[in-house]
Amino acid sequence: MVVYLKLALTVILMIFAAQVAAENVCPINEDIEPDMRMPESHFTRENADAAANKIKGIISGVDKKYEWFTVPNNLKVIEGFILKRDAMNAKGEMQAYHKGQFCEFMKNKAWWYD
């Protein structure tokens, strides 16, 4: 019985965590075309790490498959992740500041070059 209760609680917490993570911190900038818009959900640690690794490969000369927009797009992913992380983790007086910084980024920079 206790095992089933623990399992049920774990599932509920996972669903709740996914819902919280899926909510946007900032309003969606409808002026950016949907296919060009970087969604908030893209700014994850995994995507930031992948972007950093791509840039490292280009710098070192190991990665030779890239276009002119590869570096600026990957830099946006890294910047967006850092700003989102700071907005989500900030407390007290700094919360509004960091949320404002992330929302400004989402408004003015969260779109793909192509």
KOLDRENVEX-242436 format. One record per residue: x, z, y of N, C-alpha, C, CB in turn; residue number from 0; residue in three letters. Coordinates in steps of 0.02 Angstrom, whole numbers. Glycine has a CB too. Layout:
r nu = X, nw = Z, nv = Y, cau = X, caw = Z, cav = Y, cu = X, cw = Z, cv = Y, cbu = X, cbw = Z, cbv = Y, n = NUM, res = ALA .
...
END
This chain:
r nu = 42, nw = 0, nv = -60, cau = 0, caw = 0, cav = 0, cu = 43, cw = 0, cv = 63, cbu = -47, cbw = 61, cbv = 0, n = 0, res = MET .
r nu = 94, nw = 42, nv = 63, cau = 139, caw = 47, cav = 121, cu = 176, cw = -19, cv = 132, cbu = 189, cbw = 105, cbv = 112, n = 1, res = VAL .
r nu = 195, nw = -52, nv = 78, cau = 230, caw = -116, cav = 83, cu = 186, cw = -167, cv = 117, cbu = 251, cbw = -141, cbv = 14, n = 2, res = VAL .
r nu = 121, nw = -170, nv = 98, cau = 75, caw = -217, cav = 128, cu = 64, cw = -202, cv = 202, cbu = 8, cbw = -216, cbv = 91, n = 3, res = TYR .
r nu = 61, nw = -139, nv = 219, cau = 53, caw = -119, cav = 289, cu = 113, cw = -140, cv = 330, cbu = 42, cbw = -43, cbv = 293, n = 4, res = LEU .
r nu = 173, nw = -129, nv = 303, cau = 234, caw = -150, cav = 338, cu = 236, cw = -225, cv = 346, cbu = 297, cbw = -126, cbv = 300, n = 5, res = LYS .
r nu = 217, nw = -262, nv = 294, cau = 216, caw = -334, cav = 297, cu = 166, cw = -358, cv = 350, cbu = 199, cbw = -364, cbv = 229, n = 6, res = LEU .
r nu = 107, nw = -329, nv = 351, cau = 56, caw = -348, cav = 400, cu = 80, cw = -333, cv = 470, cbu = -9, cbw = -310, cbv = 386, n = 7, res = ALA .
r nu = 111, nw = -276, nv = 481, cau = 137, caw = -258, cav = 546, cu = 191, cw = -307, cv = 568, cbu = 164, cbw = -187, cbv = 546, n = 8, res = LEU .
r nu = 234, nw = -326, nv = 523, cau = 288, caw = -374, cav = 538, cu = 259, cw = -441, cv = 559, cbu = 334, cbw = -383, cbv = 478, n = 9, res = THR .
r nu = 209, nw = -464, nv = 523, cau = 177, caw = -528, cav = 540, cu = 144, cw = -524, cv = 609, cbu = 125, cbw = -547, cbv = 486, n = 10, res = VAL .
r nu = 109, nw = -471, nv = 622, cau = 76, caw = -462, cav = 687, cu = 127, cw = -462, cv = 743, cbu = 35, cbw = -397, cbv = 689, n = 11, res = ILE .
r nu = 182, nw = -426, nv = 734, cau = 235, caw = -424, cav = 786, cu = 266, cw = -493, cv = 796, cbu = 288, cbw = -374, cbv = 767, n = 12, res = LEU .
r nu = 276, nw = -530, nv = 743, cau = 305, caw = -597, cav = 750, cu = 258, cw = -644, cv = 787, cbu = 320, cbw = -627, cbv = 680, n = 13, res = MET .
r nu = 194, nw = -639, nv = 774, cau = 145, caw = -680, cav = 809, cu = 143, cw = -661, cv = 883, cbu = 75, cbw = -673, cbv = 778, n = 14, res = ILE .
r nu = 143, nw = -596, nv = 897, cau = 143, caw = -573, cav = 966, cu = 206, cw = -596, cv = 1003, cbu = 138, cbw = -496, cbv = 968, n = 15, res = PHE .
r nu = 263, nw = -591, nv = 971, cau = 326, caw = -612, cav = 1002, cu = 325, cw = -686, cv = 1017, cbu = 386, cbw = -594, cbv = 957, n = 16, res = ALA .
r nu = 298, nw = -726, nv = 972, cau = 294, caw = -798, cav = 983, cu = 248, cw = -815, cv = 1041, cbu = 270, cbw = -834, cbv = 919, n = 17, res = ALA .
r nu = 193, nw = -779, nv = 1047, cau = 147, caw = -790, cav = 1102, cu = 179, cw = -772, cv = 1169, cbu = 83, cbw = -751, cbv = 1093, n = 18, res = GLN .
r nu = 215, nw = -716, nv = 1171, cau = 248, caw = -695, cav = 1232, cu = 301, cw = -746, cv = 1252, cbu = 279, cbw = -626, cbv = 1224, n = 19, res = VAL .
r nu = 340, nw = -770, nv = 1203, cau = 392, caw = -818, cav = 1216, cu = 363, cw = -885, cv = 1238, cbu = 436, cbw = -828, cbv = 1155, n = 20, res = ALA .
r nu = 302, nw = -901, nv = 1217, cau = 272, caw = -966, cav = 1233, cu = 243, cw = -967, cv = 1304, cbu = 218, cbw = -982, cbv = 1183, n = 21, res = ALA .
r nu = 231, nw = -910, nv = 1334, cau = 203, caw = -909, cav = 1401, cu = 256, cw = -929, cv = 1452, cbu = 175, cbw = -839, cbv = 1417, n = 22, res = GLU .
r nu = 234, nw = -969, nv = 1501, cau = 280, caw = -990, cav = 1554, cu = 287, cw = -935, cv = 1605, cbu = 255, cbw = -1053, cbv = 1587, n = 23, res = ASN .
r nu = 348, nw = -928, nv = 1630, cau = 363, caw = -881, cav = 1684, cu = 341, cw = -911, cv = 1750, cbu = 440, cbw = -864, cbv = 1685, n = 24, res = VAL .
r nu = 348, nw = -977, nv = 1756, cau = 335, caw = -1012, cav = 1819, cu = 279, cw = -1063, cv = 1811, cbu = 400, cbw = -1047, cbv = 1844, n = 25, res = CYS .
r nu = 249, nw = -1082, nv = 1866, cau = 199, caw = -1136, cav = 1863, cu = 234, cw = -1202, cv = 1843, cbu = 162, cbw = -1144, cbv = 1930, n = 26, res = PRO .
r nu = 197, nw = -1246, nv = 1811, cau = 225, caw = -1311, cav = 1792, cu = 223, cw = -1357, cv = 1853, cbu = 184, cbw = -1343, cbv = 1733, n = 27, res = ILE .
r nu = 279, nw = -1390, nv = 1865, cau = 284, caw = -1437, cav = 1921, cu = 253, cw = -1503, cv = 1900, cbu = 358, cbw = -1447, cbv = 1944, n = 28, res = ASN .
r nu = 192, nw = -1514, nv = 1920, cau = 155, caw = -1574, cav = 1902, cu = 181, cw = -1637, cv = 1937, cbu = 81, cbw = -1566, cbv = 1917, n = 29, res = GLU .
r nu = 225, nw = -1629, nv = 1987, cau = 254, caw = -1686, cav = 2022, cu = 306, cw = -1721, cv = 1979, cbu = 285, cbw = -1664, cbv = 2088, n = 30, res = ASP .
r nu = 332, nw = -1686, nv = 1928, cau = 379, caw = -1716, cav = 1882, cu = 340, cw = -1747, cv = 1824, cbu = 431, cbw = -1663, cbv = 1856, n = 31, res = ILE .
r nu = 355, nw = -1809, nv = 1809, cau = 320, caw = -1843, cav = 1754, cu = 328, cw = -1803, cv = 1689, cbu = 347, cbw = -1916, cbv = 1745, n = 32, res = GLU .
r nu = 276, nw = -1797, nv = 1649, cau = 280, caw = -1757, cav = 1588, cu = 338, cw = -1775, cv = 1541, cbu = 216, cbw = -1764, cbv = 1550, n = 33, res = PRO .
r nu = 354, nw = -1840, nv = 1536, cau = 408, caw = -1860, cav = 1490, cu = 477, cw = -1846, cv = 1519, cbu = 401, cbw = -1934, cbv = 1473, n = 34, res = ASP .
r nu = 480, nw = -1830, nv = 1583, cau = 544, caw = -1814, cav = 1616, cu = 553, cw = -1739, cv = 1626, cbu = 548, cbw = -1849, cbv = 1684, n = 35, res = MET .
r nu = 499, nw = -1701, nv = 1620, cau = 499, caw = -1629, cav = 1633, cu = 535, cw = -1591, cv = 1578, cbu = 428, cbw = -1604, cbv = 1641, n = 36, res = ARG .
r nu = 576, nw = -1542, nv = 1597, cau = 607, caw = -1496, cav = 1550, cu = 561, cw = -1436, cv = 1544, cbu = 680, cbw = -1475, cbv = 1572, n = 37, res = MET .
r nu = 531, nw = -1425, nv = 1485, cau = 486, caw = -1367, cav = 1479, cu = 526, cw = -1302, cv = 1476, cbu = 442, cbw = -1374, cbv = 1416, n = 38, res = PRO .
r nu = 496, nw = -1249, nv = 1498, cau = 529, caw = -1183, cav = 1494, cu = 551, cw = -1166, cv = 1424, cbu = 483, cbw = -1128, cbv = 1521, n = 39, res = GLU .
r nu = 512, nw = -1188, nv = 1376, cau = 527, caw = -1172, cav = 1306, cu = 593, cw = -1203, cv = 1283, cbu = 471, cbw = -1195, cbv = 1261, n = 40, res = SER .
r nu = 619, nw = -1252, nv = 1319, cau = 682, caw = -1284, cav = 1300, cu = 742, cw = -1240, cv = 1317, cbu = 688, cbw = -1351, cbv = 1335, n = 41, res = HIS .
r nu = 733, nw = -1193, nv = 1362, cau = 789, caw = -1152, cav = 1385, cu = 799, cw = -1091, cv = 1339, cbu = 777, cbw = -1128, cbv = 1458, n = 42, res = PHE .
r nu = 828, nw = -1106, nv = 1281, cau = 843, caw = -1055, cav = 1230, cu = 918, cw = -1047, cv = 1223, cbu = 810, cbw = -1073, cbv = 1162, n = 43, res = THR .
r nu = 938, nw = -993, nv = 1192, cau = 1009, caw = -981, cav = 1179, cu = 1037, cw = -1037, cv = 1134, cbu = 1020, cbw = -911, cbv = 1145, n = 44, res = ARG .
r nu = 999, nw = -1057, nv = 1084, cau = 1022, caw = -1109, cav = 1039, cu = 1034, cw = -1175, cv = 1076, cbu = 970, cbw = -1120, cbv = 984, n = 45, res = GLU .
r nu = 988, nw = -1194, nv = 1120, cau = 997, caw = -1256, cav = 1158, cu = 1054, cw = -1250, cv = 1208, cbu = 933, cbw = -1274, cbv = 1194, n = 46, res = ASN .
r nu = 1062, nw = -1192, nv = 1239, cau = 1118, caw = -1182, cav = 1285, cu = 1185, cw = -1186, cv = 1249, cbu = 1111, cbw = -1114, cbv = 1321, n = 47, res = ALA .
r nu = 1189, nw = -1155, nv = 1189, cau = 1250, caw = -1159, cav = 1149, cu = 1265, cw = -1231, cv = 1130, cbu = 1244, cbw = -1115, cbv = 1086, n = 48, res = ASP .
r nu = 1215, nw = -1268, nv = 1109, cau = 1224, caw = -1338, cav = 1090, cu = 1248, cw = -1379, cv = 1150, cbu = 1159, cbw = -1367, cbv = 1061, n = 49, res = ALA .
r nu = 1219, nw = -1366, nv = 1208, cau = 1239, caw = -1401, cav = 1269, cu = 1312, cw = -1386, cv = 1287, cbu = 1193, cbw = -1383, cbv = 1328, n = 50, res = ALA .
r nu = 1330, nw = -1322, nv = 1282, cau = 1400, caw = -1303, cav = 1296, cu = 1448, cw = -1336, cv = 1247, cbu = 1407, cbw = -1226, cbv = 1294, n = 51, res = ALA .
r nu = 1429, nw = -1338, nv = 1184, cau = 1472, caw = -1370, cav = 1134, cu = 1479, cw = -1445, cv = 1147, cbu = 1445, cbw = -1358, cbv = 1064, n = 52, res = ASN .
r nu = 1426, nw = -1477, nv = 1168, cau = 1428, caw = -1548, cav = 1185, cu = 1477, cw = -1560, cv = 1242, cbu = 1358, cbw = -1575, cbv = 1203, n = 53, res = LYS .
r nu = 1472, nw = -1520, nv = 1294, cau = 1517, caw = -1527, cav = 1352, cu = 1589, cw = -1513, cv = 1331, cbu = 1496, cbw = -1480, cbv = 1409, n = 54, res = ILE .
r nu = 1601, nw = -1462, nv = 1291, cau = 1669, caw = -1447, cav = 1267, cu = 1697, cw = -1506, cv = 1228, cbu = 1669, cbw = -1384, cbv = 1223, n = 55, res = LYS .
r nu = 1656, nw = -1537, nv = 1187, cau = 1678, caw = -1595, cav = 1148, cu = 1696, cw = -1654, cv = 1193, cbu = 1625, cbw = -1616, cbv = 1099, n = 56, res = GLY .
r nu = 1657, nw = -1665, nv = 1245, cau = 1672, caw = -1720, cav = 1292, cu = 1736, cw = -1706, cv = 1329, cbu = 1613, cbw = -1729, cbv = 1342, n = 57, res = ILE .
r nu = 1745, nw = -1644, nv = 1353, cau = 1805, caw = -1625, cav = 1390, cu = 1867, cw = -1633, cv = 1346, cbu = 1800, cbw = -1553, cbv = 1416, n = 58, res = ILE .
r nu = 1863, nw = -1610, nv = 1284, cau = 1922, caw = -1612, cav = 1240, cu = 1936, cw = -1683, cv = 1215, cbu = 1911, cbw = -1566, cbv = 1181, n = 59, res = SER .
r nu = 1888, nw = -1727, nv = 1221, cau = 1898, caw = -1796, cav = 1198, cu = 1877, cw = -1806, cv = 1125, cbu = 1969, cbw = -1815, cbv = 1205, n = 60, res = GLY .
r nu = 1854, nw = -1754, nv = 1092, cau = 1831, caw = -1759, cav = 1023, cu = 1765, cw = -1796, cv = 1019, cbu = 1824, cbw = -1689, cbv = 991, n = 61, res = VAL .
r nu = 1720, nw = -1782, nv = 1065, cau = 1654, caw = -1813, cav = 1067, cu = 1658, cw = -1874, cv = 1114, cbu = 1598, cbw = -1762, cbv = 1091, n = 62, res = ASP .
r nu = 1651, nw = -1932, nv = 1085, cau = 1655, caw = -1993, cav = 1125, cu = 1588, cw = -2028, cv = 1132, cbu = 1705, cbw = -2041, cbv = 1093, n = 63, res = LYS .
r nu = 1534, nw = -1996, nv = 1107, cau = 1466, caw = -2025, cav = 1111, cu = 1427, cw = -1989, cv = 1166, cbu = 1429, cbw = -2019, cbv = 1043, n = 64, res = LYS .
r nu = 1428, nw = -2019, nv = 1225, cau = 1389, caw = -1991, cav = 1280, cu = 1377, cw = -2045, cv = 1332, cbu = 1426, cbw = -1931, cbv = 1312, n = 65, res = TYR .
r nu = 1327, nw = -2032, nv = 1373, cau = 1309, caw = -2076, cav = 1429, cu = 1325, cw = -2039, cv = 1494, cbu = 1234, cbw = -2097, cbv = 1426, n = 66, res = GLU .
r nu = 1315, nw = -2073, nv = 1550, cau = 1329, caw = -2041, cav = 1615, cu = 1288, cw = -1979, cv = 1626, cbu = 1318, cbw = -2091, cbv = 1671, n = 67, res = TRP .
r nu = 1227, nw = -1976, nv = 1598, cau = 1181, caw = -1921, cav = 1611, cu = 1190, cw = -1862, cv = 1562, cbu = 1111, cbw = -1945, cbv = 1608, n = 68, res = PHE .
r nu = 1232, nw = -1870, nv = 1511, cau = 1240, caw = -1818, cav = 1461, cu = 1265, cw = -1752, cv = 1491, cbu = 1288, cbw = -1841, cbv = 1406, n = 69, res = THR .
r nu = 1316, nw = -1756, nv = 1532, cau = 1344, caw = -1694, cav = 1560, cu = 1295, cw = -1661, cv = 1609, cbu = 1410, cbw = -1710, cbv = 1597, n = 70, res = VAL .
r nu = 1267, nw = -1697, nv = 1658, cau = 1219, caw = -1662, cav = 1702, cu = 1158, cw = -1634, cv = 1667, cbu = 1196, cbw = -1709, cbv = 1756, n = 71, res = PRO .
r nu = 1132, nw = -1669, nv = 1616, cau = 1075, caw = -1642, cav = 1579, cu = 1094, cw = -1579, cv = 1541, cbu = 1048, cbw = -1695, cbv = 1529, n = 72, res = ASN .
r nu = 1153, nw = -1578, nv = 1510, cau = 1174, caw = -1519, cav = 1473, cu = 1190, cw = -1461, cv = 1520, cbu = 1236, cbw = -1536, cbv = 1431, n = 73, res = ASN .
r nu = 1216, nw = -1475, nv = 1578, cau = 1227, caw = -1422, cav = 1627, cu = 1161, cw = -1391, cv = 1649, cbu = 1266, cbw = -1448, cbv = 1688, n = 74, res = LEU .
r nu = 1109, nw = -1432, nv = 1656, cau = 1043, caw = -1405, cav = 1673, cu = 1016, cw = -1359, cv = 1619, cbu = 994, cbw = -1463, cbv = 1686, n = 75, res = LYS .
r nu = 1028, nw = -1377, nv = 1556, cau = 1004, caw = -1335, cav = 1501, cu = 1039, cw = -1267, cv = 1503, cbu = 1018, cbw = -1370, cbv = 1432, n = 76, res = VAL .
r nu = 1104, nw = -1267, nv = 1516, cau = 1141, caw = -1205, cav = 1520, cu = 1117, cw = -1163, cv = 1580, cbu = 1217, cbw = -1218, cbv = 1526, n = 77, res = ILE .
r nu = 1112, nw = -1195, nv = 1638, cau = 1089, caw = -1160, cav = 1698, cu = 1018, cw = -1132, cv = 1688, cbu = 1090, cbw = -1206, cbv = 1759, n = 78, res = GLU .
r nu = 974, nw = -1173, nv = 1660, cau = 905, caw = -1151, cav = 1649, cu = 901, cw = -1092, cv = 1602, cbu = 864, cbw = -1209, cbv = 1623, n = 79, res = GLY .
r nu = 941, nw = -1093, nv = 1549, cau = 941, caw = -1037, cav = 1502, cu = 964, cw = -973, cv = 1536, cbu = 987, cbw = -1053, cbv = 1443, n = 80, res = PHE .
r nu = 1018, nw = -977, nv = 1574, cau = 1044, caw = -917, cav = 1608, cu = 993, cw = -890, cv = 1658, cbu = 1110, cbw = -933, cbv = 1644, n = 81, res = ILE .
r nu = 963, nw = -934, nv = 1697, cau = 913, caw = -911, cav = 1746, cu = 851, cw = -882, cv = 1712, cbu = 893, cbw = -969, cbv = 1792, n = 82, res = LEU .
r nu = 829, nw = -914, nv = 1658, cau = 770, caw = -888, cav = 1622, cu = 786, cw = -821, cv = 1591, cbu = 747, cbw = -939, cbv = 1568, n = 83, res = LYS .
r nu = 844, nw = -815, nv = 1559, cau = 864, caw = -752, cav = 1528, cu = 866, cw = -696, cv = 1581, cbu = 934, cbw = -758, cbv = 1494, n = 84, res = ARG .
r nu = 895, nw = -711, nv = 1639, cau = 898, caw = -661, cav = 1692, cu = 828, cw = -642, cv = 1716, cbu = 941, cbw = -686, cbv = 1750, n = 85, res = ASP .
r nu = 784, nw = -692, nv = 1722, cau = 716, caw = -678, cav = 1745, cu = 678, cw = -636, cv = 1694, cbu = 678, cbw = -745, cbv = 1756, n = 86, res = ALA .
r nu = 689, nw = -648, nv = 1630, cau = 654, caw = -611, cav = 1578, cu = 681, cw = -540, cv = 1570, cbu = 659, cbw = -648, cbv = 1512, n = 87, res = MET .
r nu = 745, nw = -530, nv = 1584, cau = 777, caw = -465, cav = 1573, cu = 779, cw = -420, cv = 1635, cbu = 846, cbw = -475, cbv = 1548, n = 88, res = ASN .
r nu = 767, nw = -448, nv = 1694, cau = 774, caw = -409, cav = 1756, cu = 720, cw = -355, cv = 1760, cbu = 769, cbw = -455, cbv = 1817, n = 89, res = ALA .
r nu = 739, nw = -301, nv = 1789, cau = 693, caw = -244, cav = 1798, cu = 693, cw = -223, cv = 1872, cbu = 713, cbw = -184, cbv = 1753, n = 90, res = LYS .
r nu = 641, nw = -189, nv = 1891, cau = 637, caw = -159, cav = 1957, cu = 640, cw = -210, cv = 2013, cbu = 692, cbw = -110, cbv = 1966, n = 91, res = GLY .
r nu = 679, nw = -194, nv = 2064, cau = 684, caw = -237, cav = 2124, cu = 711, cw = -306, cv = 2109, cbu = 727, cbw = -203, cbv = 2176, n = 92, res = GLU .
r nu = 754, nw = -312, nv = 2059, cau = 786, caw = -376, cav = 2044, cu = 740, cw = -424, cv = 2006, cbu = 848, cbw = -364, cbv = 2004, n = 93, res = MET .
r nu = 685, nw = -398, nv = 1979, cau = 640, caw = -441, cav = 1939, cu = 612, cw = -498, cv = 1981, cbu = 583, cbw = -399, cbv = 1911, n = 94, res = GLN .
r nu = 587, nw = -484, nv = 2040, cau = 558, caw = -536, cav = 2082, cu = 611, cw = -587, cv = 2104, cbu = 524, cbw = -505, cbv = 2144, n = 95, res = ALA .
r nu = 671, nw = -562, nv = 2119, cau = 726, caw = -606, cav = 2140, cu = 743, cw = -656, cv = 2083, cbu = 789, cbw = -565, cbv = 2159, n = 96, res = TYR .
r nu = 755, nw = -631, nv = 2023, cau = 775, caw = -674, cav = 1968, cu = 719, cw = -721, cv = 1947, cbu = 797, cbw = -632, cbv = 1909, n = 97, res = HIS .
r nu = 657, nw = -697, nv = 1949, cau = 601, caw = -742, cav = 1934, cu = 597, cw = -797, cv = 1985, cbu = 534, cbw = -702, cbv = 1932, n = 98, res = LYS .
r nu = 608, nw = -780, nv = 2049, cau = 607, caw = -830, cav = 2102, cu = 662, cw = -882, cv = 2093, cbu = 616, cbw = -796, cbv = 2169, n = 99, res = GLY .
r nu = 722, nw = -859, nv = 2072, cau = 777, caw = -905, cav = 2060, cu = 760, cw = -954, cv = 2003, cbu = 841, cbw = -867, cbv = 2043, n = 100, res = GLN .
r nu = 731, nw = -928, nv = 1950, cau = 713, caw = -971, cav = 1893, cu = 657, cw = -1019, cv = 1913, cbu = 692, cbw = -929, cbv = 1833, n = 101, res = PHE .
r nu = 607, nw = -995, nv = 1948, cau = 551, caw = -1038, cav = 1968, cu = 574, cw = -1092, cv = 2017, cbu = 495, cbw = -997, cbv = 1999, n = 102, res = CYS .
r nu = 621, nw = -1076, nv = 2060, cau = 650, caw = -1127, cav = 2105, cu = 686, cw = -1180, cv = 2064, cbu = 699, cbw = -1093, cbv = 2157, n = 103, res = GLU .
r nu = 723, nw = -1160, nv = 2014, cau = 756, caw = -1207, cav = 1969, cu = 704, cw = -1251, cv = 1935, cbu = 799, cbw = -1169, cbv = 1917, n = 104, res = PHE .
r nu = 651, nw = -1220, nv = 1908, cau = 600, caw = -1258, cav = 1873, cu = 566, cw = -1308, cv = 1919, cbu = 548, cbw = -1211, cbv = 1842, n = 105, res = MET .
r nu = 558, nw = -1290, nv = 1981, cau = 525, caw = -1334, cav = 2030, cu = 570, cw = -1392, cv = 2050, cbu = 506, cbw = -1294, cbv = 2092, n = 106, res = LYS .
r nu = 635, nw = -1379, nv = 2061, cau = 678, caw = -1428, cav = 2092, cu = 730, cw = -1461, cv = 2047, cbu = 714, cbw = -1397, cbv = 2147, n = 107, res = ASN .
r nu = 742, nw = -1432, nv = 1987, cau = 796, caw = -1460, cav = 1946, cu = 777, cw = -1472, cv = 1873, cbu = 853, cbw = -1415, cbv = 1948, n = 108, res = LYS .
r nu = 720, nw = -1448, nv = 1850, cau = 704, caw = -1450, cav = 1779, cu = 674, cw = -1517, cv = 1758, cbu = 656, cbw = -1395, cbv = 1761, n = 109, res = ALA .
r nu = 714, nw = -1569, nv = 1764, cau = 695, caw = -1635, cav = 1742, cu = 757, cw = -1670, cv = 1714, cbu = 663, cbw = -1676, cbv = 1800, n = 110, res = TRP .
r nu = 744, nw = -1716, nv = 1668, cau = 798, caw = -1753, cav = 1634, cu = 821, cw = -1812, cv = 1674, cbu = 775, cbw = -1776, cbv = 1565, n = 111, res = TRP .
r nu = 886, nw = -1823, nv = 1677, cau = 913, caw = -1887, cav = 1699, cu = 907, cw = -1934, cv = 1639, cbu = 988, cbw = -1881, cbv = 1724, n = 112, res = TYR .
r nu = 894, nw = -1997, nv = 1652, cau = 898, caw = -2046, cav = 1597, cu = 911, cw = -2115, cv = 1624, cbu = 834, cbw = -2047, cbv = 1556, n = 113, res = ASP .
END
